[in-house]
Amino acid sequence: MAADWQLSAADISEAVWPAALLVSALASVWVLHDARRLFKSYSLLLALACALLTLALPPVFLPLYLARRLFARKETKGEEGDADARPRRLKRLALPVAYGAALFAVGGFLFVRDYRSFEARLARARLATHHGRHERAVAEYRAALRLRDDAHTRKLLGMVLLAAGRREEALAEFREAARAGEPNVPAVEEEAR
């Protein structure tokens, strides 16, 4: 098996969770819309509770909701022939659309914040180093250092720079890491001898 195809469970999870969150949010919006129609005699709070449970626990709650929906009696009278049916349908869509917009806005904000975080940058740098993409790893380590000046990250950056053949830059990073208190910085220890 090629080295590029060897993925850890964390790498797979990192790739799959945005899609799972998107599917969960879409299912939640649909449940909110459908529950308001299905539970007409109940309150809006029940429909919101169903939507939030679908968002939080889609593999558990969505099948339960679909089973309940399957056994619910269908009410079809009064929708097709009514002159006010279209405005009522549009009014019924307003809350799910607003709920969906809010979900996607919050989800987008959290995704971007997570993508730009110190830990995410370190993870991408580690993955790039593993695959031999030194320039990508250098860029990610430098971006991480702009977020948080960390001695260990400087040491890792020095090691990648050394592997990329940029010895002078690597030595400068090693010196900074040693000054900041990072133990076992190999290049600085060799210079001291």
N, C-alpha and C positions, 0 to 999 in steps of 0.2 A: 504494500500500500504506500502511495506517495506521501511524503511528509506534509504536503499541503492539505491532505484530506484527513489528517489525524486531528480530531477535535475533542476537546474535553467536554464534560457535561456542562460546565460553566459557559463555554463558548457557544454550545448549542442553545442553552437557555437564553443567553444574551441575544442571539439571533431570532429566537422564536417569540419572546415575550411581547414585543410591540404588536405583532400580528394577533396574538392571543388577546391582548388588551383591546385591539380594534374590534375583533369579533365579539368580545364580551360587551363592549359599549354599544355596538349595533343591535345585539340581542336585547340589551336593556332598554334601548329606545323603542324597539318593536313591542316589547312586553308592556311598557308604559302605555303606548297607544292602544294595544289590544286589550289590556286589562281595564281601561276606562270604558271600553265598549262592552266587555264581557261582564263586568261587575257594575252595571248601571245603577243598581239599587244601593250599592255601597259607596263609601266616600272616596274622594280623591287620594286620601292617605293610604288606602289599601293598594291602589294602583302604583303609587310611589314606592311603597314598601316592596311590592313585587319587582319593580324595576331595579331598585337598589340591591335586592337579594340576587337578582339575575346578574348584576354587575359584579357583585362580590363573590358569588359562588355559582358561576354558570354551569359547571358540569353536574351540580347537585340540584339547583333550583329550576333550571330551564326544563329538564325532563318532567319534573313534578308539575310545573305550570302547563306544559303541553298536554300532560295526561288530564289535568283538570279541565283544560279547554276542550279536549276531545269529548269529555262526558257532559259538558255544559250544553244546555239546550240552546239551539240556534234561534235567534230572533231576527227575522228578515222583514217583517211587516213594517210599513211606514217609511222606508228609506227610498225606494225607487220612485214611487209616484208622487212624493211630496215635493212641493215647489221650494220649500225651505231646506231641502236635503243638502244641496251644495254648500250654502253658508254654514250649516251645522258641521259638515265634514271638514271644512276649512278651519272652523273654530276648534274642532276636536284635534286637529293636527298642530295647532299653535303650541300647546304645551310640550308635546314630544319633540318638536323641532327646536324649541328653546332649550329643553333638557339636553338634547343631543349636541347642540352648539356649545353649551356650557361644558359638557363632558369632553368634547374634542378640544376646546380651548384649554382646559385644565390639563388634559392629557398631553397636548402639544407642549405646553409650558414645562411640565415635569420631564418630558422626554428630552427637550433641548437642555434643560438644566442638568439632567443626568449625563447627557452626552458631553457637556463641557466641563464636567467635574474633574477634580484632581485625580480621583481614583480611576475614572474611566480613561483618562489620558494615560495613566500608568499601565492600565490593562492593554490598551491599544499599542503602547510602546513595547510592552513585553511580547505581545503577539507578533509585531513587526520584527522584533529582534529574533524571535524563534524562527521566522520564515526568511531571515537574512535580508530583510529590507531595512538597511541601516539608516538611510536618509529619512525614511518615514519615522523610524524609532527616534532619531535625533529631534525631529520636528515635534513629536509628541512629548518627549522628555522636556524640551525647552518650553513648550506650552504649559506643562505641569509646573515647571519651576516659576513661571510667571504668576501662577495661582498661589503657590506656596513654596517658599525657599526651604528646601529640605536637603540635608547633607547626604542622606542615602540616595536620593534621586540624583544628586550631582555625581555621586560615585557611579551609579548605573549609566548616566549619560557619558561619563568618561570612558567607561568600558565599551560602550557602543561606538564612540568616536575612535577609540583605539582599534576596534575591529574594522572600522571603515577606513583606517589608514590616516587619520587626522591626528597625529601624535601630539602636536603642540597644543591643539585645543583640548585634547584629552588630559594632558598634563595640567593645564590650567584648571580644569574641572576637578581633577584629583586633589590639587592644592587647596581649592576652595572647600572641598568636602573634608579634608583633613583639618583645615582651620576651624570648620564648624563642629568638629568633634567626632567625625565618622571614624570608627575603628577599622583597621585592616585595609587601608588604601594601598594597594600594591605598588603603584608607580612612585608614590611619595616615599615609601619605605626603602625602595631601591635607590632613590636619589640621596637619601640620608646616609647610606653606607659609603 
